[in-house]
Amino acid sequence: MLLVGGASDDPIGGAGPLGGWEASALTLPPPHSRRMAIVHRRKGIVQGTRHWLVGREPAMHHHVALGDSEDVARLWRFIVGEALGFVACGGGAYCAAHVGIYQAFREAGVGFDLIGGTSGGAAMAAAIAQDADPLDIDAGVHRMFIEGRAMARYTVPRYSLLDHAHFDHHLEKEYGVVRIEDLWKPYFAVSADLTAYEPEVQRRGSLWQAIRASAAIPGLLPPFYTDDGRMLVDGSVIANVPIDTMHRLKRGPNVVVSFDTGDRQQFPVDYASLPKRRKLIFGRDRPCAEPDGQSRAFRTAPDGRRLASRAPDPSRNGRARLAASLRDHDRGVHVHAKRDRNAGFAALFVLRTLKQPSTVVGTPQRQEVVLAATLARCPGLEGALKHLRY
């Protein structure tokens, strides 16, 4: 069932009352089969969508501006099961690479119909859902984490290591008072509900608070508590790549971002050899101590000076190799985003040429897997993808 409502010019917004015929019609189809289109006279700031949803409870709602062919086309793609989804994964500072992938598709003239993510990916997805310019997103990341040091203010570790109020301030400053249901494109953020031990998919309410809940890294930040008493933490605890949520919300193709290189780091540590508190406090038998008792980070020269020793070789796993290569550049995150911008072009080509239902892109290691699989299925793509190599 498709419900169509006409939004008024009231800046606060408001829905028409639920009439008798409409109330009777809503008893026929189950809620999961209801879809609602809210028609606006023009593009602009949307408010008050929550009033339309109360009592109607559609499975998904869409904002459509009169005369905007792209809004109409997006609604049609959802109806026929061809909507293109974008799934943003968690990954800490790596999440800045989502900007490069988004930029690649944007420059190619391809937009996403449903955007969602987990942890840092939820923050990037929120900016993408607002059709923000990639350069503006990159500037916002720099403003929040480099200039504002949003995750660098420590506190008394009673509830967390970091000052959540400082982090919340910057998050609210960047995303404002926008509500999820007022976004022009459908969006979701996934967090982990420790009360019910299940993923929590947030599709309504404050946008910045949904991001805050999805990025509540246990230990670093305190959990986010909802009005009904549920305790939410970082969504990557349960679903770091929330593709299952995307599949439940819609049919059709998806671009799925993952920073998992496939390597599994092993830890050959003798648990019984871990030092006790007393030895740690007095500096004996530290985990990072050299055989001669000196710290691995510092060694003592013959004249008594403390010399910094060479850092361990970071080439033991793919993620460390990538981080090491980025340290040679002035702006590592920006370089990372540029590299994954190439991965975005590769994913776009795969999506268009092979019609795959889901294309996984991410770090250069993951991109190589995508390209290898593509070339194996269609050798003729090698020439077309030659300019993507770096």
C-alpha positions as CSV (number, residue, x, y, z in Angstrom):
1,M,0.0,0.0,0.0
2,L,1.3,3.4,-0.9
3,L,0.1,6.3,1.2
4,V,0.5,9.8,-0.3
5,G,0.3,13.0,1.9
6,G,0.7,16.6,1.0
7,A,2.9,18.6,3.4
8,S,1.8,22.1,4.2
9,D,4.0,25.2,4.0
10,D,4.0,25.4,7.8
11,P,7.8,25.5,8.8
12,I,7.1,23.3,11.8
13,G,5.3,20.7,9.8
14,G,2.2,18.8,10.6
15,A,0.1,15.9,9.2
16,G,-3.4,15.9,8.2
17,P,-5.7,14.1,10.7
18,L,-6.3,10.4,10.2
19,G,-9.7,10.2,8.7
20,G,-12.2,7.3,8.9
21,W,-11.6,6.0,5.5
22,E,-7.8,6.0,5.9
23,A,-8.0,4.4,9.3
24,S,-10.2,1.6,7.9
25,A,-7.8,1.1,4.9
26,L,-4.8,0.8,7.2
27,T,-6.4,-2.2,8.9
28,L,-6.1,-4.3,5.6
29,P,-2.3,-4.5,4.8
30,P,0.3,-5.4,7.5
31,P,2.6,-2.6,8.5
32,H,5.6,-4.0,6.7
33,S,3.8,-3.6,3.3
34,R,2.9,0.1,3.9
35,R,5.0,2.8,2.2
36,M,4.3,6.5,2.5
37,A,5.3,9.4,0.2
38,I,5.1,12.9,1.7
39,V,4.9,15.5,-1.1
40,H,6.5,18.9,-0.7
41,R,6.0,22.0,-2.9
42,R,9.8,22.5,-3.1
43,K,13.1,21.3,-1.8
44,G,14.2,22.7,1.5
45,I,14.4,22.0,5.2
46,V,11.9,19.4,6.4
47,Q,10.4,19.4,9.8
48,G,7.5,17.6,11.6
49,T,7.7,14.3,9.6
50,R,7.1,12.5,12.9
51,H,3.5,13.8,13.0
52,W,2.8,12.0,9.7
53,L,4.2,8.7,10.9
54,V,2.2,8.5,14.1
55,G,-0.9,6.4,13.6
56,R,0.2,5.4,10.1
57,E,3.5,3.6,10.9
58,P,4.7,2.9,7.4
59,A,7.6,0.5,6.8
60,M,9.4,3.3,5.1
61,H,8.5,6.9,4.1
62,H,9.9,9.1,1.3
63,H,10.1,12.8,0.8
64,V,9.2,13.9,-2.7
65,A,9.4,17.4,-4.1
66,L,7.1,18.5,-6.8
67,G,8.9,18.8,-10.1
68,D,12.0,16.9,-8.9
69,S,12.3,13.9,-11.2
70,E,15.1,12.3,-9.1
71,D,12.8,12.1,-6.0
72,V,10.1,10.5,-8.1
73,A,12.6,8.1,-9.7
74,R,13.9,7.1,-6.2
75,L,10.4,6.3,-5.0
76,W,9.9,4.2,-8.1
77,R,13.1,2.3,-7.6
78,F,12.0,1.4,-4.1
79,I,8.6,0.1,-5.3
80,V,10.1,-2.1,-8.1
81,G,13.0,-3.3,-5.9
82,E,15.9,-1.6,-7.7
83,A,16.9,1.0,-5.0
84,L,20.7,1.3,-4.6
85,G,21.8,1.0,-1.0
86,F,25.1,2.1,0.6
87,V,26.3,0.3,3.7
88,A,29.0,2.1,5.7
89,C,31.1,-0.1,8.1
90,G,32.8,0.8,11.4
91,G,36.5,1.2,11.5
92,G,37.6,4.2,13.5
93,A,39.8,6.6,11.6
94,Y,39.5,4.3,8.5
95,C,35.9,5.5,8.2
96,A,37.1,8.7,6.5
97,A,37.7,6.5,3.4
98,H,33.9,6.4,2.9
99,V,34.2,10.0,1.7
100,G,36.4,8.9,-1.2
101,I,34.0,6.1,-2.2
102,Y,31.1,8.5,-2.0
103,Q,33.0,11.1,-4.1
104,A,33.7,8.5,-6.9
105,F,30.0,7.6,-7.3
106,R,29.0,11.2,-7.0
107,E,31.4,12.2,-9.8
108,A,30.0,9.4,-11.9
109,G,26.5,10.7,-11.5
110,V,25.2,7.8,-9.3
111,G,23.3,8.5,-6.1
112,F,22.3,6.2,-3.3
113,D,18.7,5.7,-2.3
114,L,19.1,4.2,1.2
115,I,22.1,4.9,3.3
116,G,23.1,3.4,6.6
117,G,26.0,2.4,8.7
118,T,27.6,1.4,12.0
119,S,29.9,3.4,14.4
120,G,32.1,5.8,12.4
121,G,30.3,4.6,9.3
122,A,27.0,5.8,10.7
123,A,28.5,9.3,10.9
124,M,29.7,9.3,7.3
125,A,26.4,7.8,6.1
126,A,24.5,10.6,7.8
127,A,26.5,13.2,5.8
128,I,26.0,11.3,2.6
129,A,22.2,11.0,3.3
130,Q,22.2,14.8,3.4
131,D,23.8,15.0,0.0
132,A,26.8,16.9,1.5
133,D,29.7,17.8,-0.7
134,P,32.6,15.3,-0.2
135,L,35.0,18.2,0.5
136,D,32.7,19.6,3.1
137,I,32.5,16.2,4.8
138,D,36.3,16.0,4.8
139,A,36.5,19.5,6.3
140,G,34.0,18.5,9.0
141,V,36.0,15.4,9.9
142,H,39.1,17.6,10.2
143,R,37.3,20.3,12.2
144,M,35.9,17.8,14.7
145,F,38.7,15.4,15.3
146,I,41.9,17.4,14.4
147,E,41.0,21.0,15.4
148,G,38.4,20.1,18.0
149,R,40.2,17.0,19.3
150,A,36.8,15.4,19.9
151,M,38.3,12.1,21.0
152,A,41.4,13.4,22.8
153,R,40.0,14.9,26.0
154,Y,40.5,12.4,28.9
155,T,38.5,12.4,32.1
156,V,38.4,10.7,35.4
157,P,37.8,7.1,34.3
158,R,34.7,6.4,36.4
159,Y,32.4,5.9,33.4
160,S,34.8,6.1,30.5
161,L,38.3,7.2,29.5
162,L,37.1,10.1,27.3
163,D,35.0,13.1,28.2
164,H,31.7,12.3,26.6
165,A,30.4,15.8,27.0
166,H,33.2,17.2,24.8
167,F,32.6,14.6,22.2
168,D,28.8,15.1,22.2
169,H,29.3,18.9,21.9
170,H,31.3,18.5,18.7
171,L,28.9,15.9,17.3
172,E,25.9,18.1,17.9
173,K,27.7,21.1,16.5
174,E,28.3,19.3,13.2
175,Y,24.9,17.6,12.8
176,G,22.6,20.2,14.5
177,V,19.0,19.5,15.4
178,V,18.2,17.4,12.4
179,R,15.9,14.4,12.9
180,I,16.4,11.2,10.9
181,E,12.8,11.1,9.6
182,D,13.2,14.6,8.2
183,L,16.1,13.7,5.9
184,W,15.3,13.7,2.2
185,K,16.9,10.2,1.8
186,P,16.1,7.2,4.0
187,Y,18.9,6.6,6.6
188,F,19.6,4.2,9.5
189,A,22.2,3.9,12.2
190,V,23.0,0.6,13.9
191,S,23.9,0.3,17.6
192,A,24.2,-2.6,20.0
193,D,21.3,-2.8,22.5
194,L,22.9,-4.4,25.6
195,T,19.5,-4.5,27.3
196,A,18.0,-6.8,24.8
197,Y,21.3,-8.2,23.4
198,E,20.4,-7.4,19.8
199,P,21.1,-4.8,17.1
200,E,19.2,-1.6,17.5
201,V,18.3,0.1,14.1
202,Q,17.6,3.7,14.6
203,R,15.5,5.3,11.8
204,R,13.8,8.1,13.8
205,G,14.8,10.7,16.3
206,S,17.8,13.0,16.7
207,L,20.4,12.4,14.1
208,W,23.4,13.2,16.2
209,Q,22.1,11.1,19.1
210,A,21.7,8.1,16.8
211,I,25.3,8.6,15.7
212,R,26.4,9.0,19.3
213,A,24.8,5.7,20.2
214,S,26.2,3.9,17.2
215,A,29.7,5.1,18.0
216,A,29.7,4.6,21.8
217,I,33.0,2.6,21.9
218,P,32.9,0.5,25.1
219,G,35.5,1.8,27.6
220,L,36.3,5.0,25.6
221,L,32.8,6.5,25.8
222,P,29.9,5.7,28.1
223,P,26.8,4.0,26.7
224,F,24.0,6.0,25.3
225,Y,20.8,5.6,27.3
226,T,17.4,6.0,25.7
227,D,14.3,7.5,27.2
228,D,12.8,4.1,27.8
229,G,15.9,2.9,29.7
230,R,17.8,0.9,27.0
231,M,21.6,0.9,27.0
232,L,23.2,1.3,23.6
233,V,26.8,1.0,22.6
234,D,28.9,0.9,19.5
235,G,27.1,-1.1,16.7
236,S,30.3,-2.8,15.6
237,V,30.1,-4.9,18.7
238,I,27.3,-6.9,17.0
239,A,27.3,-5.8,13.3
240,N,30.3,-4.0,12.0
241,V,29.0,-4.3,8.4
242,P,25.2,-4.0,8.8
243,I,24.3,-5.6,5.4
244,D,21.6,-7.7,7.1
245,T,19.8,-4.6,8.1
246,M,19.9,-3.3,4.6
247,H,18.5,-6.5,3.2
248,R,15.6,-6.3,5.7
249,L,14.7,-2.8,4.6
250,K,14.8,-3.2,0.9
251,R,15.5,-5.3,-2.2
252,G,18.0,-4.5,-4.9
253,P,21.7,-3.8,-5.3
254,N,24.0,-2.5,-2.6
255,V,27.5,-1.1,-2.3
256,V,29.0,-2.5,0.9
257,V,32.1,-1.0,2.4
258,S,34.3,-3.2,4.5
259,F,37.8,-2.6,5.9
260,D,38.4,-6.2,6.7
261,T,41.4,-7.4,4.8
262,G,40.7,-11.0,5.5
263,D,43.8,-11.4,7.6
264,R,43.4,-12.7,11.1
265,Q,46.1,-11.5,13.5
266,Q,47.3,-14.2,15.9
267,F,48.7,-13.5,19.4
268,P,51.3,-16.0,20.5
269,V,51.1,-14.9,24.2
270,D,51.6,-17.1,27.2
271,Y,48.7,-16.0,29.4
272,A,50.4,-17.3,32.6
273,S,53.3,-14.9,31.9
274,L,51.2,-11.7,32.1
275,P,52.6,-9.6,34.9
276,K,50.7,-8.8,38.1
277,R,49.8,-5.4,39.2
278,R,52.8,-4.9,41.5
279,K,55.3,-5.7,38.8
280,L,53.5,-3.4,36.4
281,I,53.5,-0.5,38.9
282,F,57.2,-0.8,39.7
283,G,58.2,-1.2,36.1
284,R,59.3,-4.8,36.2
285,D,58.4,-7.5,33.7
286,R,56.5,-5.0,31.5
287,P,54.8,-6.6,28.5
288,C,56.9,-4.5,26.1
289,A,60.2,-5.0,27.9
290,E,63.3,-6.2,26.1
291,P,65.1,-9.4,27.3
292,D,67.6,-7.2,29.1
293,G,64.9,-5.5,31.1
294,Q,65.0,-2.2,29.1
295,S,61.9,-0.8,27.5
296,R,61.3,-1.5,23.8
297,A,60.5,2.1,23.3
298,F,63.7,3.4,24.8
299,R,67.2,2.0,25.2
300,T,70.0,3.5,27.3
301,A,73.2,4.6,25.6
302,P,76.7,4.0,27.1
303,D,76.8,7.7,28.2
304,G,73.5,7.4,30.0
305,R,71.3,9.1,27.4
306,R,67.9,7.4,26.5
307,L,67.6,6.6,22.8
308,A,64.4,5.8,21.0
309,S,64.7,2.4,19.4
310,R,63.3,1.5,16.0
311,A,59.6,0.9,15.9
312,P,58.5,-2.7,15.3
313,D,58.0,-3.8,11.7
314,P,54.4,-3.0,10.9
315,S,54.2,-5.4,8.0
316,R,52.8,-8.3,9.9
317,N,49.3,-7.7,8.7
318,G,47.6,-5.8,5.9
319,R,46.1,-3.1,8.0
320,A,49.4,-2.3,9.6
321,R,51.1,-2.2,6.2
322,L,48.5,0.3,5.0
323,A,48.9,2.5,8.0
324,A,52.7,2.4,7.6
325,S,52.4,3.4,4.0
326,L,50.2,6.4,4.8
327,R,52.6,7.7,7.4
328,D,54.8,8.8,4.4
329,H,52.2,11.4,3.4
330,D,51.3,14.7,5.0
331,R,47.6,13.9,5.2
332,G,47.3,10.2,5.7
333,V,43.5,10.1,6.0
334,H,43.1,12.2,2.9
335,V,45.4,9.9,0.9
336,H,43.4,6.9,2.2
337,A,40.2,8.5,1.0
338,K,41.8,9.1,-2.4
339,R,42.9,5.5,-2.7
340,D,39.4,4.3,-1.8
341,R,38.0,6.8,-4.3
342,N,39.6,4.5,-6.9
343,A,38.0,1.6,-5.2
344,G,34.7,3.4,-5.6
345,F,35.2,3.7,-9.3
346,A,36.1,0.0,-9.5
347,A,32.9,-0.9,-7.5
348,L,30.8,1.3,-9.8
349,F,32.2,-0.5,-12.9
350,V,31.5,-3.9,-11.3
351,L,28.0,-2.9,-10.3
352,R,27.1,-1.6,-13.8
353,T,28.8,-4.3,-15.8
354,L,28.2,-7.5,-13.9
355,K,25.0,-6.5,-12.1
356,Q,26.2,-8.0,-8.8
357,P,23.7,-7.6,-6.0
358,S,26.4,-6.5,-3.6
359,T,29.9,-5.1,-4.3
360,V,32.4,-5.0,-1.4
361,V,35.0,-2.2,-1.5
362,G,37.3,-0.8,1.1
363,T,41.1,-0.8,1.7
364,P,43.5,-1.4,-1.2
365,Q,43.9,-5.0,-0.2
366,R,40.1,-5.5,-0.4
367,Q,40.0,-3.6,-3.7
368,E,42.5,-6.1,-5.2
369,V,40.2,-8.9,-4.2
370,V,37.3,-7.2,-6.0
371,L,39.3,-6.5,-9.1
372,A,40.7,-10.1,-9.2
373,A,37.2,-11.5,-8.9
374,T,36.0,-9.2,-11.7
375,L,38.9,-10.0,-14.0
376,A,38.4,-13.7,-13.5
377,R,34.7,-13.5,-14.5
378,C,35.3,-11.0,-17.4
379,P,38.9,-10.8,-18.7
380,G,37.9,-8.0,-21.0
381,L,37.7,-5.6,-18.1
382,E,41.4,-5.5,-17.6
383,G,42.0,-2.7,-20.0
384,A,39.0,-0.7,-18.7
385,L,40.3,-0.9,-15.1
386,K,44.0,-0.3,-16.0
387,H,43.7,3.4,-15.0
388,L,42.4,2.5,-11.6
389,R,45.7,0.9,-10.5
390,Y,48.0,2.8,-8.2
